[in-house]
Amino acid sequence: MNRFMLVRAVPVKPWNFSVLDQEFDSVRDKFLQDMKKMEDEMSRFHRECSIFDNPKPDPAGDALTTLNSILAQCL
């Protein structure tokens, strides 16, 4: 008998991938939560910095008072 013609059956057990799926799902969920936090922080930063683009006029009309109030809001 030729040794290259010998066929062997290899037993294969079915494996439950649910543990791996759960771990990848938890990593994905954590990533999405972190991205949402980052988007919220960027939105907040944009809102805080946009007061320099469109400062609210001071009712008294004093430019120095308006500038001081803008700087105080950012600090």
HTML snippet that shows the backbone in 3Dmol.js (N, CA, C, O; Angstrom):
<script src="https://3Dmol.org/build/3Dmol-min.js"></script>
<div id="view" style="width:600px;height:400px;position:relative"></div>
<script>
const pdb = `
ATOM      1  N   MET A   1       0.836  -1.176   0.000  1.00  0.00           N
ATOM      2  CA  MET A   1       0.000   0.000   0.000  1.00  0.00           C
ATOM      3  C   MET A   1       0.888   1.249   0.000  1.00  0.00           C
ATOM      4  O   MET A   1       1.847   1.342   0.765  1.00  0.00           O
ATOM      5  N   ASN A   2       0.560   2.177  -0.846  1.00  0.00           N
ATOM      6  CA  ASN A   2       1.315   3.415  -0.983  1.00  0.00           C
ATOM      7  C   ASN A   2       0.971   4.354   0.186  1.00  0.00           C
ATOM      8  O   ASN A   2      -0.206   4.577   0.473  1.00  0.00           O
ATOM      9  N   ARG A   3       1.979   4.894   0.850  1.00  0.00           N
ATOM     10  CA  ARG A   3       1.728   5.723   2.027  1.00  0.00           C
ATOM     11  C   ARG A   3       1.062   7.056   1.676  1.00  0.00           C
ATOM     12  O   ARG A   3       0.459   7.670   2.557  1.00  0.00           O
ATOM     13  N   PHE A   4       1.142   7.517   0.458  1.00  0.00           N
ATOM     14  CA  PHE A   4       0.508   8.765   0.054  1.00  0.00           C
ATOM     15  C   PHE A   4      -0.989   8.592  -0.175  1.00  0.00           C
ATOM     16  O   PHE A   4      -1.718   9.582  -0.240  1.00  0.00           O
ATOM     17  N   MET A   5      -1.449   7.377  -0.295  1.00  0.00           N
ATOM     18  CA  MET A   5      -2.860   7.112  -0.541  1.00  0.00           C
ATOM     19  C   MET A   5      -3.622   6.850   0.766  1.00  0.00           C
ATOM     20  O   MET A   5      -4.839   6.669   0.742  1.00  0.00           O
ATOM     21  N   LEU A   6      -2.935   6.830   1.874  1.00  0.00           N
ATOM     22  CA  LEU A   6      -3.565   6.574   3.158  1.00  0.00           C
ATOM     23  C   LEU A   6      -4.384   7.798   3.584  1.00  0.00           C
ATOM     24  O   LEU A   6      -3.865   8.913   3.617  1.00  0.00           O
ATOM     25  N   VAL A   7      -5.636   7.589   3.903  1.00  0.00           N
ATOM     26  CA  VAL A   7      -6.532   8.674   4.304  1.00  0.00           C
ATOM     27  C   VAL A   7      -6.914   8.451   5.762  1.00  0.00           C
ATOM     28  O   VAL A   7      -7.326   7.359   6.154  1.00  0.00           O
ATOM     29  N   ARG A   8      -6.773   9.484   6.539  1.00  0.00           N
ATOM     30  CA  ARG A   8      -7.135   9.395   7.949  1.00  0.00           C
ATOM     31  C   ARG A   8      -8.271  10.377   8.249  1.00  0.00           C
ATOM     32  O   ARG A   8      -8.282  11.505   7.755  1.00  0.00           O
ATOM     33  N   ALA A   9      -9.187   9.942   9.036  1.00  0.00           N
ATOM     34  CA  ALA A   9     -10.262  10.818   9.481  1.00  0.00           C
ATOM     35  C   ALA A   9      -9.801  11.547  10.735  1.00  0.00           C
ATOM     36  O   ALA A   9      -9.366  10.920  11.701  1.00  0.00           O
ATOM     37  N   VAL A  10      -9.893  12.833  10.717  1.00  0.00           N
ATOM     38  CA  VAL A  10      -9.496  13.649  11.852  1.00  0.00           C
ATOM     39  C   VAL A  10     -10.776  14.112  12.552  1.00  0.00           C
ATOM     40  O   VAL A  10     -11.598  14.807  11.955  1.00  0.00           O
ATOM     41  N   PRO A  11     -10.938  13.729  13.802  1.00  0.00           N
ATOM     42  CA  PRO A  11     -12.156  14.166  14.494  1.00  0.00           C
ATOM     43  C   PRO A  11     -12.109  15.658  14.784  1.00  0.00           C
ATOM     44  O   PRO A  11     -11.102  16.178  15.267  1.00  0.00           O
ATOM     45  N   VAL A  12     -13.186  16.327  14.491  1.00  0.00           N
ATOM     46  CA  VAL A  12     -13.292  17.766  14.705  1.00  0.00           C
ATOM     47  C   VAL A  12     -14.512  18.019  15.574  1.00  0.00           C
ATOM     48  O   VAL A  12     -15.624  17.605  15.250  1.00  0.00           O
ATOM     49  N   LYS A  13     -14.283  18.701  16.671  1.00  0.00           N
ATOM     50  CA  LYS A  13     -15.388  19.038  17.550  1.00  0.00           C
ATOM     51  C   LYS A  13     -15.938  20.406  17.153  1.00  0.00           C
ATOM     52  O   LYS A  13     -15.173  21.333  16.887  1.00  0.00           O
ATOM     53  N   PRO A  14     -17.243  20.529  17.114  1.00  0.00           N
ATOM     54  CA  PRO A  14     -17.802  21.867  16.859  1.00  0.00           C
ATOM     55  C   PRO A  14     -17.466  22.792  18.030  1.00  0.00           C
ATOM     56  O   PRO A  14     -17.496  22.375  19.188  1.00  0.00           O
ATOM     57  N   TRP A  15     -17.153  24.017  17.728  1.00  0.00           N
ATOM     58  CA  TRP A  15     -16.723  24.953  18.743  1.00  0.00           C
ATOM     59  C   TRP A  15     -17.740  26.071  18.866  1.00  0.00           C
ATOM     60  O   TRP A  15     -18.297  26.537  17.872  1.00  0.00           O
ATOM     61  N   ASN A  16     -17.966  26.478  20.057  1.00  0.00           N
ATOM     62  CA  ASN A  16     -18.910  27.554  20.319  1.00  0.00           C
ATOM     63  C   ASN A  16     -18.162  28.885  20.226  1.00  0.00           C
ATOM     64  O   ASN A  16     -17.276  29.162  21.035  1.00  0.00           O
ATOM     65  N   PHE A  17     -18.518  29.693  19.254  1.00  0.00           N
ATOM     66  CA  PHE A  17     -17.846  30.974  19.044  1.00  0.00           C
ATOM     67  C   PHE A  17     -18.509  32.098  19.832  1.00  0.00           C
ATOM     68  O   PHE A  17     -18.096  33.252  19.720  1.00  0.00           O
ATOM     69  N   SER A  18     -19.523  31.783  20.623  1.00  0.00           N
ATOM     70  CA  SER A  18     -20.258  32.843  21.302  1.00  0.00           C
ATOM     71  C   SER A  18     -19.380  33.631  22.277  1.00  0.00           C
ATOM     72  O   SER A  18     -19.597  34.829  22.462  1.00  0.00           O
ATOM     73  N   VAL A  19     -18.404  32.989  22.896  1.00  0.00           N
ATOM     74  CA  VAL A  19     -17.517  33.704  23.821  1.00  0.00           C
ATOM     75  C   VAL A  19     -16.706  34.747  23.063  1.00  0.00           C
ATOM     76  O   VAL A  19     -16.582  35.887  23.512  1.00  0.00           O
ATOM     77  N   LEU A  20     -16.161  34.367  21.932  1.00  0.00           N
ATOM     78  CA  LEU A  20     -15.400  35.324  21.120  1.00  0.00           C
ATOM     79  C   LEU A  20     -16.302  36.436  20.593  1.00  0.00           C
ATOM     80  O   LEU A  20     -15.922  37.607  20.590  1.00  0.00           O
ATOM     81  N   ASP A  21     -17.492  36.060  20.152  1.00  0.00           N
ATOM     82  CA  ASP A  21     -18.432  37.066  19.655  1.00  0.00           C
ATOM     83  C   ASP A  21     -18.787  38.067  20.750  1.00  0.00           C
ATOM     84  O   ASP A  21     -18.864  39.269  20.492  1.00  0.00           O
ATOM     85  N   GLN A  22     -19.001  37.583  21.958  1.00  0.00           N
ATOM     86  CA  GLN A  22     -19.335  38.472  23.065  1.00  0.00           C
ATOM     87  C   GLN A  22     -18.176  39.414  23.376  1.00  0.00           C
ATOM     88  O   GLN A  22     -18.391  40.596  23.644  1.00  0.00           O
ATOM     89  N   GLU A  23     -16.966  38.904  23.342  1.00  0.00           N
ATOM     90  CA  GLU A  23     -15.811  39.751  23.632  1.00  0.00           C
ATOM     91  C   GLU A  23     -15.638  40.832  22.565  1.00  0.00           C
ATOM     92  O   GLU A  23     -15.389  41.992  22.894  1.00  0.00           O
ATOM     93  N   PHE A  24     -15.768  40.463  21.304  1.00  0.00           N
ATOM     94  CA  PHE A  24     -15.650  41.458  20.239  1.00  0.00           C
ATOM     95  C   PHE A  24     -16.795  42.462  20.303  1.00  0.00           C
ATOM     96  O   PHE A  24     -16.599  43.647  20.032  1.00  0.00           O
ATOM     97  N   ASP A  25     -17.982  41.996  20.659  1.00  0.00           N
ATOM     98  CA  ASP A  25     -19.104  42.916  20.803  1.00  0.00           C
ATOM     99  C   ASP A  25     -18.853  43.910  21.927  1.00  0.00           C
ATOM    100  O   ASP A  25     -19.162  45.094  21.788  1.00  0.00           O
ATOM    101  N   SER A  26     -18.298  43.445  23.032  1.00  0.00           N
ATOM    102  CA  SER A  26     -18.028  44.355  24.146  1.00  0.00           C
ATOM    103  C   SER A  26     -16.939  45.359  23.772  1.00  0.00           C
ATOM    104  O   SER A  26     -17.007  46.521  24.173  1.00  0.00           O
ATOM    105  N   VAL A  27     -15.952  44.931  23.018  1.00  0.00           N
ATOM    106  CA  VAL A  27     -14.903  45.857  22.562  1.00  0.00           C
ATOM    107  C   VAL A  27     -15.508  46.887  21.615  1.00  0.00           C
ATOM    108  O   VAL A  27     -15.194  48.074  21.706  1.00  0.00           O
ATOM    109  N   ARG A  28     -16.366  46.444  20.718  1.00  0.00           N
ATOM    110  CA  ARG A  28     -17.020  47.371  19.784  1.00  0.00           C
ATOM    111  C   ARG A  28     -17.905  48.362  20.541  1.00  0.00           C
ATOM    112  O   ARG A  28     -17.896  49.555  20.240  1.00  0.00           O
ATOM    113  N   ASP A  29     -18.669  47.873  21.522  1.00  0.00           N
ATOM    114  CA  ASP A  29     -19.524  48.761  22.302  1.00  0.00           C
ATOM    115  C   ASP A  29     -18.701  49.797  23.061  1.00  0.00           C
ATOM    116  O   ASP A  29     -19.077  50.968  23.115  1.00  0.00           O
ATOM    117  N   LYS A  30     -17.597  49.381  23.641  1.00  0.00           N
ATOM    118  CA  LYS A  30     -16.717  50.310  24.358  1.00  0.00           C
ATOM    119  C   LYS A  30     -16.155  51.365  23.403  1.00  0.00           C
ATOM    120  O   LYS A  30     -16.086  52.546  23.744  1.00  0.00           O
ATOM    121  N   PHE A  31     -15.760  50.934  22.219  1.00  0.00           N
ATOM    122  CA  PHE A  31     -15.247  51.860  21.220  1.00  0.00           C
ATOM    123  C   PHE A  31     -16.312  52.884  20.836  1.00  0.00           C
ATOM    124  O   PHE A  31     -16.024  54.078  20.755  1.00  0.00           O
ATOM    125  N   LEU A  32     -17.540  52.423  20.600  1.00  0.00           N
ATOM    126  CA  LEU A  32     -18.613  53.339  20.219  1.00  0.00           C
ATOM    127  C   LEU A  32     -18.939  54.322  21.341  1.00  0.00           C
ATOM    128  O   LEU A  32     -19.232  55.488  21.075  1.00  0.00           O
ATOM    129  N   GLN A  33     -18.891  53.866  22.584  1.00  0.00           N
ATOM    130  CA  GLN A  33     -19.114  54.765  23.719  1.00  0.00           C
ATOM    131  C   GLN A  33     -18.024  55.831  23.795  1.00  0.00           C
ATOM    132  O   GLN A  33     -18.306  57.006  24.029  1.00  0.00           O
ATOM    133  N   ASP A  34     -16.785  55.410  23.596  1.00  0.00           N
ATOM    134  CA  ASP A  34     -15.674  56.362  23.632  1.00  0.00           C
ATOM    135  C   ASP A  34     -15.765  57.372  22.494  1.00  0.00           C
ATOM    136  O   ASP A  34     -15.461  58.551  22.677  1.00  0.00           O
ATOM    137  N   MET A  35     -16.182  56.912  21.328  1.00  0.00           N
ATOM    138  CA  MET A  35     -16.341  57.826  20.193  1.00  0.00           C
ATOM    139  C   MET A  35     -17.462  58.826  20.453  1.00  0.00           C
ATOM    140  O   MET A  35     -17.344  59.996  20.090  1.00  0.00           O
ATOM    141  N   LYS A  36     -18.540  58.380  21.073  1.00  0.00           N
ATOM    142  CA  LYS A  36     -19.650  59.277  21.408  1.00  0.00           C
ATOM    143  C   LYS A  36     -19.176  60.335  22.401  1.00  0.00           C
ATOM    144  O   LYS A  36     -19.515  61.510  22.262  1.00  0.00           O
ATOM    145  N   LYS A  37     -18.394  59.930  23.402  1.00  0.00           N
ATOM    146  CA  LYS A  37     -17.849  60.896  24.365  1.00  0.00           C
ATOM    147  C   LYS A  37     -16.970  61.914  23.662  1.00  0.00           C
ATOM    148  O   LYS A  37     -17.034  63.109  23.950  1.00  0.00           O
ATOM    149  N   MET A  38     -16.144  61.432  22.733  1.00  0.00           N
ATOM    150  CA  MET A  38     -15.254  62.333  21.998  1.00  0.00           C
ATOM    151  C   MET A  38     -16.065  63.328  21.161  1.00  0.00           C
ATOM    152  O   MET A  38     -15.732  64.512  21.109  1.00  0.00           O
ATOM    153  N   GLU A  39     -17.113  62.855  20.515  1.00  0.00           N
ATOM    154  CA  GLU A  39     -17.961  63.755  19.723  1.00  0.00           C
ATOM    155  C   GLU A  39     -18.623  64.792  20.618  1.00  0.00           C
ATOM    156  O   GLU A  39     -18.719  65.959  20.238  1.00  0.00           O
ATOM    157  N   ASP A  40     -19.080  64.388  21.798  1.00  0.00           N
ATOM    158  CA  ASP A  40     -19.696  65.328  22.732  1.00  0.00           C
ATOM    159  C   ASP A  40     -18.691  66.375  23.194  1.00  0.00           C
ATOM    160  O   ASP A  40     -19.018  67.558  23.280  1.00  0.00           O
ATOM    161  N   GLU A  41     -17.473  65.941  23.490  1.00  0.00           N
ATOM    162  CA  GLU A  41     -16.437  66.884  23.907  1.00  0.00           C
ATOM    163  C   GLU A  41     -16.089  67.857  22.786  1.00  0.00           C
ATOM    164  O   GLU A  41     -15.904  69.049  23.030  1.00  0.00           O
ATOM    165  N   MET A  42     -16.000  67.356  21.575  1.00  0.00           N
ATOM    166  CA  MET A  42     -15.689  68.237  20.443  1.00  0.00           C
ATOM    167  C   MET A  42     -16.823  69.239  20.207  1.00  0.00           C
ATOM    168  O   MET A  42     -16.568  70.401  19.889  1.00  0.00           O
ATOM    169  N   SER A  43     -18.061  68.796  20.359  1.00  0.00           N
ATOM    170  CA  SER A  43     -19.196  69.710  20.205  1.00  0.00           C
ATOM    171  C   SER A  43     -19.169  70.798  21.277  1.00  0.00           C
ATOM    172  O   SER A  43     -19.400  71.973  20.989  1.00  0.00           O
ATOM    173  N   ARG A  44     -18.885  70.395  22.515  1.00  0.00           N
ATOM    174  CA  ARG A  44     -18.796  71.362  23.609  1.00  0.00           C
ATOM    175  C   ARG A  44     -17.673  72.362  23.357  1.00  0.00           C
ATOM    176  O   ARG A  44     -17.845  73.565  23.551  1.00  0.00           O
ATOM    177  N   PHE A  45     -16.533  71.855  22.925  1.00  0.00           N
ATOM    178  CA  PHE A  45     -15.396  72.727  22.626  1.00  0.00           C
ATOM    179  C   PHE A  45     -15.745  73.704  21.503  1.00  0.00           C
ATOM    180  O   PHE A  45     -15.404  74.885  21.574  1.00  0.00           O
ATOM    181  N   HIS A  46     -16.417  73.214  20.480  1.00  0.00           N
ATOM    182  CA  HIS A  46     -16.814  74.072  19.359  1.00  0.00           C
ATOM    183  C   HIS A  46     -17.777  75.163  19.831  1.00  0.00           C
ATOM    184  O   HIS A  46     -17.650  76.324  19.442  1.00  0.00           O
ATOM    185  N   ARG A  47     -18.747  74.776  20.678  1.00  0.00           N
ATOM    186  CA  ARG A  47     -19.697  75.766  21.198  1.00  0.00           C
ATOM    187  C   ARG A  47     -18.980  76.830  22.022  1.00  0.00           C
ATOM    188  O   ARG A  47     -19.271  78.020  21.901  1.00  0.00           O
ATOM    189  N   GLU A  48     -18.044  76.394  22.857  1.00  0.00           N
ATOM    190  CA  GLU A  48     -17.328  77.356  23.697  1.00  0.00           C
ATOM    191  C   GLU A  48     -16.451  78.287  22.875  1.00  0.00           C
ATOM    192  O   GLU A  48     -16.306  79.460  23.218  1.00  0.00           O
ATOM    193  N   CYS A  49     -15.877  77.793  21.819  1.00  0.00           N
ATOM    194  CA  CYS A  49     -15.004  78.631  20.992  1.00  0.00           C
ATOM    195  C   CYS A  49     -15.773  79.478  19.987  1.00  0.00           C
ATOM    196  O   CYS A  49     -15.233  80.448  19.455  1.00  0.00           O
ATOM    197  N   SER A  50     -17.020  79.126  19.723  1.00  0.00           N
ATOM    198  CA  SER A  50     -17.779  79.876  18.722  1.00  0.00           C
ATOM    199  C   SER A  50     -18.166  81.258  19.220  1.00  0.00           C
ATOM    200  O   SER A  50     -18.574  82.105  18.425  1.00  0.00           O
ATOM    201  N   ILE A  51     -18.046  81.506  20.524  1.00  0.00           N
ATOM    202  CA  ILE A  51     -18.368  82.848  21.009  1.00  0.00           C
ATOM    203  C   ILE A  51     -17.371  83.872  20.493  1.00  0.00           C
ATOM    204  O   ILE A  51     -17.665  85.068  20.478  1.00  0.00           O
ATOM    205  N   PHE A  52     -16.191  83.421  20.069  1.00  0.00           N
ATOM    206  CA  PHE A  52     -15.227  84.352  19.488  1.00  0.00           C
ATOM    207  C   PHE A  52     -15.634  84.745  18.074  1.00  0.00           C
ATOM    208  O   PHE A  52     -15.285  85.827  17.601  1.00  0.00           O
ATOM    209  N   ASP A  53     -16.377  83.859  17.393  1.00  0.00           N
ATOM    210  CA  ASP A  53     -16.834  84.181  16.044  1.00  0.00           C
ATOM    211  C   ASP A  53     -18.010  85.153  16.068  1.00  0.00           C
ATOM    212  O   ASP A  53     -18.067  86.080  15.260  1.00  0.00           O
ATOM    213  N   ASN A  54     -18.937  84.946  16.979  1.00  0.00           N
ATOM    214  CA  ASN A  54     -20.136  85.770  17.069  1.00  0.00           C
ATOM    215  C   ASN A  54     -20.346  86.232  18.515  1.00  0.00           C
ATOM    216  O   ASN A  54     -21.240  85.736  19.199  1.00  0.00           O
ATOM    217  N   PRO A  55     -19.535  87.167  18.975  1.00  0.00           N
ATOM    218  CA  PRO A  55     -19.715  87.606  20.363  1.00  0.00           C
ATOM    219  C   PRO A  55     -21.043  88.334  20.532  1.00  0.00           C
ATOM    220  O   PRO A  55     -21.477  89.074  19.649  1.00  0.00           O
ATOM    221  N   LYS A  56     -21.684  88.112  21.685  1.00  0.00           N
ATOM    222  CA  LYS A  56     -22.938  88.803  21.981  1.00  0.00           C
ATOM    223  C   LYS A  56     -22.606  90.238  22.355  1.00  0.00           C
ATOM    224  O   LYS A  56     -21.712  90.478  23.167  1.00  0.00           O
ATOM    225  N   PRO A  57     -23.311  91.186  21.776  1.00  0.00           N
ATOM    226  CA  PRO A  57     -23.005  92.590  22.103  1.00  0.00           C
ATOM    227  C   PRO A  57     -23.387  92.913  23.543  1.00  0.00           C
ATOM    228  O   PRO A  57     -24.397  92.440  24.064  1.00  0.00           O
ATOM    229  N   ASP A  58     -22.568  93.711  24.148  1.00  0.00           N
ATOM    230  CA  ASP A  58     -22.827  94.149  25.508  1.00  0.00           C
ATOM    231  C   ASP A  58     -23.879  95.255  25.453  1.00  0.00           C
ATOM    232  O   ASP A  58     -23.765  96.173  24.640  1.00  0.00           O
ATOM    233  N   PRO A  59     -24.911  95.180  26.316  1.00  0.00           N
ATOM    234  CA  PRO A  59     -25.938  96.222  26.274  1.00  0.00           C
ATOM    235  C   PRO A  59     -25.379  97.617  26.513  1.00  0.00           C
ATOM    236  O   PRO A  59     -25.907  98.594  25.980  1.00  0.00           O
ATOM    237  N   ALA A  60     -24.331  97.721  27.297  1.00  0.00           N
ATOM    238  CA  ALA A  60     -23.742  99.037  27.550  1.00  0.00           C
ATOM    239  C   ALA A  60     -22.960  99.538  26.345  1.00  0.00           C
ATOM    240  O   ALA A  60     -22.712 100.738  26.227  1.00  0.00           O
ATOM    241  N   GLY A  61     -22.572  98.643  25.455  1.00  0.00           N
ATOM    242  CA  GLY A  61     -21.850  99.048  24.260  1.00  0.00           C
ATOM    243  C   GLY A  61     -20.357  99.218  24.473  1.00  0.00           C
ATOM    244  O   GLY A  61     -19.669  99.693  23.570  1.00  0.00           O
ATOM    245  N   ASP A  62     -19.836  98.851  25.622  1.00  0.00           N
ATOM    246  CA  ASP A  62     -18.424  99.000  25.922  1.00  0.00           C
ATOM    247  C   ASP A  62     -17.664  97.789  25.374  1.00  0.00           C
ATOM    248  O   ASP A  62     -17.909  96.666  25.815  1.00  0.00           O
ATOM    249  N   ALA A  63     -16.769  97.989  24.442  1.00  0.00           N
ATOM    250  CA  ALA A  63     -16.041  96.895  23.798  1.00  0.00           C
ATOM    251  C   ALA A  63     -15.127  96.177  24.784  1.00  0.00           C
ATOM    252  O   ALA A  63     -14.993  94.955  24.717  1.00  0.00           O
ATOM    253  N   LEU A  64     -14.506  96.901  25.686  1.00  0.00           N
ATOM    254  CA  LEU A  64     -13.609  96.286  26.662  1.00  0.00           C
ATOM    255  C   LEU A  64     -14.385  95.377  27.620  1.00  0.00           C
ATOM    256  O   LEU A  64     -13.907  94.299  27.973  1.00  0.00           O
ATOM    257  N   THR A  65     -15.555  95.797  28.032  1.00  0.00           N
ATOM    258  CA  THR A  65     -16.394  94.977  28.900  1.00  0.00           C
ATOM    259  C   THR A  65     -16.824  93.703  28.174  1.00  0.00           C
ATOM    260  O   THR A  65     -16.836  92.626  28.769  1.00  0.00           O
ATOM    261  N   THR A  66     -17.176  93.822  26.892  1.00  0.00           N
ATOM    262  CA  THR A  66     -17.566  92.664  26.095  1.00  0.00           C
ATOM    263  C   THR A  66     -16.410  91.683  25.973  1.00  0.00           C
ATOM    264  O   THR A  66     -16.594  90.476  26.126  1.00  0.00           O
ATOM    265  N   LEU A  67     -15.228  92.198  25.701  1.00  0.00           N
ATOM    266  CA  LEU A  67     -14.050  91.334  25.575  1.00  0.00           C
ATOM    267  C   LEU A  67     -13.746  90.635  26.894  1.00  0.00           C
ATOM    268  O   LEU A  67     -13.426  89.446  26.904  1.00  0.00           O
ATOM    269  N   ASN A  68     -13.841  91.348  27.989  1.00  0.00           N
ATOM    270  CA  ASN A  68     -13.591  90.752  29.303  1.00  0.00           C
ATOM    271  C   ASN A  68     -14.609  89.659  29.625  1.00  0.00           C
ATOM    272  O   ASN A  68     -14.249  88.629  30.195  1.00  0.00           O
ATOM    273  N   SER A  69     -15.870  89.872  29.266  1.00  0.00           N
ATOM    274  CA  SER A  69     -16.880  88.859  29.541  1.00  0.00           C
ATOM    275  C   SER A  69     -16.663  87.610  28.684  1.00  0.00           C
ATOM    276  O   SER A  69     -16.909  86.493  29.139  1.00  0.00           O
ATOM    277  N   ILE A  70     -16.204  87.799  27.454  1.00  0.00           N
ATOM    278  CA  ILE A  70     -15.909  86.651  26.583  1.00  0.00           C
ATOM    279  C   ILE A  70     -14.749  85.850  27.150  1.00  0.00           C
ATOM    280  O   ILE A  70     -14.807  84.622  27.213  1.00  0.00           O
ATOM    281  N   LEU A  71     -13.705  86.539  27.558  1.00  0.00           N
ATOM    282  CA  LEU A  71     -12.539  85.850  28.119  1.00  0.00           C
ATOM    283  C   LEU A  71     -12.878  85.162  29.426  1.00  0.00           C
ATOM    284  O   LEU A  71     -12.346  84.088  29.704  1.00  0.00           O
ATOM    285  N   ALA A  72     -13.728  85.736  30.221  1.00  0.00           N
ATOM    286  CA  ALA A  72     -14.117  85.130  31.497  1.00  0.00           C
ATOM    287  C   ALA A  72     -14.903  83.839  31.272  1.00  0.00           C
ATOM    288  O   ALA A  72     -14.787  82.898  32.057  1.00  0.00           O
ATOM    289  N   GLN A  73     -15.703  83.790  30.205  1.00  0.00           N
ATOM    290  CA  GLN A  73     -16.478  82.591  29.913  1.00  0.00           C
ATOM    291  C   GLN A  73     -15.576  81.442  29.489  1.00  0.00           C
ATOM    292  O   GLN A  73     -15.885  80.282  29.762  1.00  0.00           O
ATOM    293  N   CYS A  74     -14.477  81.744  28.834  1.00  0.00           N
ATOM    294  CA  CYS A  74     -13.575  80.701  28.347  1.00  0.00           C
ATOM    295  C   CYS A  74     -12.652  80.179  29.438  1.00  0.00           C
ATOM    296  O   CYS A  74     -12.115  79.079  29.314  1.00  0.00           O
ATOM    297  N   LEU A  75     -12.465  80.924  30.473  1.00  0.00           N
ATOM    298  CA  LEU A  75     -11.571  80.487  31.541  1.00  0.00           C
ATOM    299  C   LEU A  75     -12.325  79.762  32.566  1.00  0.00           C
ATOM    300  O   LEU A  75     -11.747  79.311  33.554  1.00  0.00           O
TER     301      LEU A  75
END
`;
const viewer = $3Dmol.createViewer("view");
viewer.addModel(pdb, "pdb");
viewer.setStyle({}, {cartoon: {color: "spectrum"}});
viewer.zoomTo();
viewer.render();
</script>
